[in-house]
Amino acid sequence: MEMTIWHVGGGGHDCGPLDSILKLPGIKFKLYLFDIRSPDESRVESVSEGQIAANIDLHVISAGIAGDTTTREFYLNTFELSSSLLQSSSLTASDNPGFSNWGGIYKNMFTWSQNTELKETELVRVASADYLIKEKIAPPPDVLSMDIQGCELEVMKGASEAFKSKILAVLTESEFYEIYARQGLFHEQLAFLEKQSFRFVKFFGFQKWFPGPMVGLGFATVTETLFIKYLVNKKQLSNTDRTFQLFTDYSSPQLFKIALISFAYNRYSYFYTLMKTIEELDPIYWKQLNDNKSLELYIKSYYIIKNNLSKLQSNPGYFLENPLRVPKDQIFLRKLFFNFSKLFLKIFHLRGLVAATEKYFGWDSRLGESD
């Protein structure tokens, strides 16, 4: 089983919420990253960078990703992780994001306008997801992962063809209030994705910003969000105007990929429903899954749930008291995450942040470990 993942943006020492998918045992990945370049550099193309792990093939696309295919100004800020294709918003210029608590280079940074103080602008080349797919520069992703400073909704809208039949999960940074000028907010992401038959799953923590001095409690402003393709049967649509797609609209391999993504985030109920659907509708593919030794964990987990369903009659809390225990895969070490972060920083012209991050956190670049 192979999954295609596009990861756009990011920073720090790991891949954020995407890690949970990349840790799935027995699964191979094609991972695509995006290299923002000036318009006078080489044409838009995909370059294979080889394997960064036994189960991950890395490819780099020589363009940024946005809502359309064009050239844009890129705003490179003093604090480079806030650099964006969008200007910072005047609405939150005086907000305190609380980053000063991090210390180090952020010690005296008390407002968003300080964080997004412009160092320079440069003209860069960007492309839409649909363009990259149409031109066969990259295959459509099963998972779209984004942390691109306010441009996430724009990228989604530029992937309309990919959403029709291919994208099965979206991991995205979401804002509840504008921090970049005219950006899409969480409620707009939700509205767009629900129309594509996605269901909101969870938030991964919150940044709480202060509209003034850092006193008391702040406002939930920034988070990361998971959406998963949500499929139903016809009966579930009998008295609703919502337009979720049907299980039968998707192939068995696609159903299994959605099940894997659900499994990665401990959404075992939906995982079970998807696996049960495959078992009932496609016995040939179900046998193939059962015969594949590398997928044994998922088959066993399904049968653990199935074989214990009867216990819910006498004890509705059975699975709460006896949670499914999944062994953690050990393929990914922090060294991989750390080296991965260096690649991200290089791609997004943030090379200087590596040294600053190492100095502040005390990381040993040889190990990717904190002292």
Number of C-alpha atoms within 10 A of each C-alpha: 13 14 17 20 24 23 22 21 22 20 20 17 22 19 20 16 17 21 13 14 19 22 16 22 19 16 17 17 20 17 21 24 23 22 23 20 23 19 16 9 11 10 11 19 16 19 15 13 11 10 14 13 13 10 17 18 17 18 20 18 22 24 27 26 29 24 20 17 18 14 16 18 17 19 22 22 20 15 18 21 21 21 26 21 23 20 22 27 17 14 14 21 17 16 21 23 25 20 19 16 12 12 12 14 15 15 12 12 19 21 22 23 18 18 22 24 17 18 12 12 15 13 16 19 25 26 23 23 27 24 18 21 16 14 11 12 16 21 19 23 24 23 24 23 25 25 19 25 22 27 23 26 25 17 22 23 20 21 23 15 16 20 23 11 14 16 24 24 25 23 22 27 24 29 25 15 17 18 26 24 14 13 21 20 22 22 12 15 21 18 11 15 22 19 13 20 21 24 18 16 13 13 17 12 11 14 16 16 22 22 17 14 15 15 8 6 9 18 14 15 19 23 17 20 23 21 21 23 25 19 23 17 12 12 7 11 14 8 7 8 7 10 13 21 19 15 19 15 12 14 11 21 15 19 22 22 21 25 23 21 23 22 21 20 16 15 14 19 13 17 25 21 16 24 21 15 17 22 16 9 13 12 11 11 15 20 11 11 20 14 12 12 11 13 17 15 14 23 16 12 17 20 14 13 16 12 9 11 14 12 12 11 9 8 12 12 12 15 14 9 9 8 11 14 8 12 8 9 12 9 13 14 12 14 17 17 19 23 18 18 20 21 15 25 21 15 20 20 16 18 15 11 19 18 12 13 15 16 13 12 14 13 17 14 15 9 13 19 17 11 7
